[in-house]
Amino acid sequence: MRTARLLMGAVAVIVILSTQIAAAQTRDDPRMPAGPNRELAIRTCIGCHPLNFLYSTVGRTREGWNRVLDDMTLYGMKVTAEERALVLEYLATSLGP
């Protein structure tokens, strides 16, 4: 019984550390250009999908990114109107045409 507890504890630590490392690597991803609201955009987007979904759509216009955010809202993205505007600004400015 003691061995099982130790093993479960070790697995939990490994999972937690792996998650934190992956999150740190995502935040440091150089494909996400520096700019205002970068962290908010990353946090918002990785809540549902990996950032490479964004890289494949680089070059959208502001209207295109606005439609994407409308779609993401339909899929369950939870942000305030102010946060949505900040994310849109980052995407349109940093990942736009």
N, C-alpha and C positions, 0 to 999 in steps of 0.2 A: 504494500500500500504506500509506503514512504517513497519507494522508487518511482511509482506512478505519479505521485505528486511532484517530485523533483523533475521528472520528464515533462509533465504538463507545464510547469513553471518555466522550464527552459524553452519550450516551444512558444509559449506566450511572449517571452522576452525577444526571441528571434523574430516573431511576427511583428511586434511593435517596432523594433529597430529597423526592420526591412521597410515598413510603411513610412517611417520617418525619413529614412535615407531616400526612398523614392520621391517623397514629397519635396525634399530639399533639392534633389536633382531636377525636378520639374521646375521649381522656382528659379533655378539657375540656368535654365535652358537658354542658350544664346540665340535660338531662333525666335524668341519672343523679344522684340526690340525694347530697349529701355524707353521709358516715357511715363507720364502721369497716368495713374490708375492701372499700371501693369499688374501689380499684385492682386488687385480686385478682379481684374479680368481673368487672371490665371485661376484664382480661387473659385470664381463663378463657373468657369468652363470645366475645370477638372472635377467638379462635383458630379458630373455625368459622363464625361468622355475624356480620352487622352488629348493632349495638346496637338498631336499630329493631325487631328481633324481640322484644326485651324490652319496649319501650314499648307494643307492641300487646297485651301480656298483663299490664299493670299491674293490680293488684287481686287477684291470686291469694292464696289463703291459704298458710300455711306448708306444709300438706299438699300443696297444688297445686304450689308451687315444688319441694317434695321430689320429686314425681312427674316434674316437668320435668327435674330433675337426674338422676333415674333413667334417663329417656329419653336424655338427652345422654350419659350413660355408655355406654349401648348403642350410640350413634352414634360413640363413640370418645373422649369427653372424658377427659383424663388428669389427674387430681388425686388427691392423697392424701386419706385420710378426714378429716384435720384441715382441709385446704383446702376440701373439699366442705362441711364443717360451717360454715366461715366464710362461704363464698359463699351458702349457704342462709340464714344469719343476715342477711346484707346484703339479699338479695332479699326475704325475708319482712318485714323491718323497713322497708326503704326503698321497696320496690315492692309492698308488700302492700295489703290492704284499708284 
